[in-house]
Amino acid sequence: MRGRSRDVRHQPVHHPLFARSYARLAPLADERAGLGALRDELLAGLTGRVIEIGAGSGLNFARYPRQVAEVVAIEPESHLRGLAVTAALRAHVPVDVVPARAEALPVKSEAFDAVVTALVLCSVQDLRRSLRELRRVLRPGGELRFLEHGRARGRAMALTQRALDRTVWPALCGGCHTSRDIVAEVRRAGFEIDTHRRLRVPERGLPLPTSSCVLGVARRPTLPADGERPGATDGDGGPPPAQDRD
């Protein structure tokens, strides 16, 4: 996942067919598969400055509590970003839609009270680099709110996920990987898990490769980890990504 042979941070993201399909199907999944209620739970109680990673078409924007002072919404795919800009105009909190990748967020370190991810960590090209970036931009003690699908607990579905990830699934579904262990990777990135709950989405019917989900809250520790120092690099020996936004 680290991709040392190529730097993915500034590669363009372009999935025109998937983006259009997702924009049509995601609202139906919110309504019929129960994802809308899970989005409400994901965002409940947020305050202050929030950065949302992979905002897609902006389905979360109308659900943010009014106590949120600002949302910086990161979306690298151009079609979805255009839809997100329109959705931001209808939101009752200020939303600024920004073109960028999770691997290189163009914001200052420790600038946000919360980070939100919703069904996006499956599709980032370098998951570990992305999670390090989320930790960097979050203030000490700030929250990472995540609603993600990932590795199934049943052996048969887990094997199916791995086979799909190695073949057709990422190409057909905008870079999505079904078998990532999101909770383990969040811990590995240095977050402390406050709470998490395993879910099946949708609850009824035949399970899908994306049915195994987790809803959780993690926190950036208030004290640096052993050996960590302020202003450290991105973990690969190079300089930190650009930090040009307040």
Secondary structure, DSSP 8 states (H G I E B T S, - for coil): ---TTS--TT-----HHHHHHHHHHHHHHHHHSSHHHHHHHHHTT--EEEEEES-TTTTTGGGS-TTEEEEEEE--SHHHHHHHHHHHHH-SS-EEEE--BTTB--S-TT-EEEEEEES-TTT-S-HHHHHHHHHHHEEEEEEEEEEEE---SSHHHHHHHHHHHTTTHHHHTTT--S---HHHHHHHTT-EEEEEEEEESSSSSS--TT-EEEEEEEE--SS--TT--TT---SSSS--------
